[in-house]
């Protein structure tokens, strides 16, 4: 049994960034479970060909390294045959949050990204243990300064409040015990992004965590959270809801969350299994889902780059992504980026307008849609739909036709770049 092209395109946009026509056509011949498996197949993921300049600490050129890292990753999002890998890397950077602006150490940021890329669809316990001792995380949430003489609670608190359990599912005493358990888990030094357990700074006294008193060590805290029979289902529901909202729509019915969480627990907390359950639910292909998410700035920029063929080094998204509200690898705080309606505001759309305007001028100069001035308005609009993989609503189409009527009687010289700008800002291009 085949799958509808509309459903396939929807899955490709959500599991990645765009829905290439050839990929849609190829997958539409499969039944839906097979389409989902094809999307989750990461066997063709390309090697991580990071530029060598990103692999050494360079304090004086840290910002330039950040820009190169940002551009390299956005280009990879466009070109990869396995976009689900990069989409999940993006999710985990907004969940197990680390911000470049505080860490300011490119090898540490690259190391963290590699962990999220390699384990982003793997086992939650494995990924959580790895991120906890990554130097970037140890620095960002100050666990590198967590010593028995003066326990620092930052990482211990966020591990439960934002990363695994959510508010209200632990006590202040649990935070204190966890902070003591994580003492001594540090790094070699600022110049060398390497994890080091400093046994002399570790609190070896008994601590009471979730009602059990013993000499807890940091990694055992994660193991307890993920295996405790009362806490494990809470973790599963917390992550299931967040991933559903990332891929489908906001505020899912509790029954959806409960079933996804059950599937997640039964899989042994395998992340790919949870995504499989999400994508195979009929609600994922509902009208609510298809109309339920606004593209985040990163998703919109990647879609624009993919459709126009402009690499990041020439599109320069780093000039305006911060204005849009979502600079890659640099979340605003430990709670990460918000979703959906958060992106619909004057400031964020001003950033998108700046990017669209720059793209209009740039693309015209390079012959994109060359000769558009001689096209009929209908041809121009249908070409835009084909290029960007969208179908304009009657409202958008009518607005573009009215614009052509005015443009061709007043300002023909600016038609080319103006039309590109308008298309990039059309509502349909901002729906995920």
HUGI-V916992 format. One record per backbone hydrogen bond with DSSP energy under -1.0 kcal/mol. CO is the residue of the C=O (numbers start at 1). NH is the residue of the N-H. Records with the same first field share a line. If there is no record, write none. Layout:
CO=NH + NH
This chain:
4=8
5=9
6=10
7=11
8=12
9=13
10=14
11=15
12=16
20=24
21=25
22=26
23=27
24=28
27=30
28=3
31=35
32=36
33=37
34=38
35=39
36=40
42=45
47=49
48=50
51=54
52=55
59=62
61=65
62=66
63=67
64=68
65=69
66=70
67=71
68=72
69=73
70=74
71=75
72=76
73=77
74=78
75=79
76=80
82=85
83=87
84=88
85=89
86=90
87=91
88=92
89=93
92=96
95=97
99=102 + 103
100=104
105=109
106=110
107=111
108=112
109=113
110=114
111=115
112=116
113=117
114=118
115=119
116=120
119=122
121=272
122=271
123=127
124=128
125=129
126=130
127=131
128=132
131=134
134=138
135=139
136=140
137=141
138=144
139=142
142=145
143=146
146=184
147=150
153=157
154=158
155=159
157=161
158=162 + 163
159=164
160=165 + 166
166=169
171=175
172=176
173=177
174=178
175=179
176=180
177=181
178=182
180=183
181=218
182=185
184=186 + 198
186=196
192=189 + 194
194=188
196=186
197=199
198=201
199=202
201=148
207=214
209=212
212=209
214=207 + 216
218=221
219=223
220=224
221=225
222=226
223=227
224=228
228=232
231=235
232=236
233=237
234=238
235=239
236=240
237=241
238=242
239=243
240=244
241=245
242=246
243=247
244=248
253=257
254=258
255=259
256=260
257=261
258=262
259=263
260=264
261=265
262=266
263=267
264=269
265=268
269=124
270=274
271=275
272=276
273=277
274=278
275=279
276=280
281=284
282=285
283=286
286=290
287=291
289=292
293=432
296=300
297=301
298=302
299=303
300=304
301=305
302=306
303=307
304=308
305=309
311=314 + 315
312=316
316=319
317=320 + 321
320=324
321=325 + 326
327=330
329=100
333=336
339=342
340=343
341=344
343=345
345=349
346=350
347=351
348=352
349=353
350=354
351=355
352=356
353=357
354=358
355=359
356=360
357=361
358=362
359=363
360=364
361=365
362=366
363=368
364=367
367=370
369=372
371=374
372=375
376=380
377=381
378=382
379=383
380=384
381=385
382=386
383=387
384=388
385=390
393=397
394=398
395=399
396=400
397=401
398=402
399=403
400=404
401=405
402=406
403=407
404=408
406=409
407=411
411=414
412=415
414=418
415=419
416=420
417=421
418=422
419=423
420=424
421=425
423=426
426=429
427=430
430=295
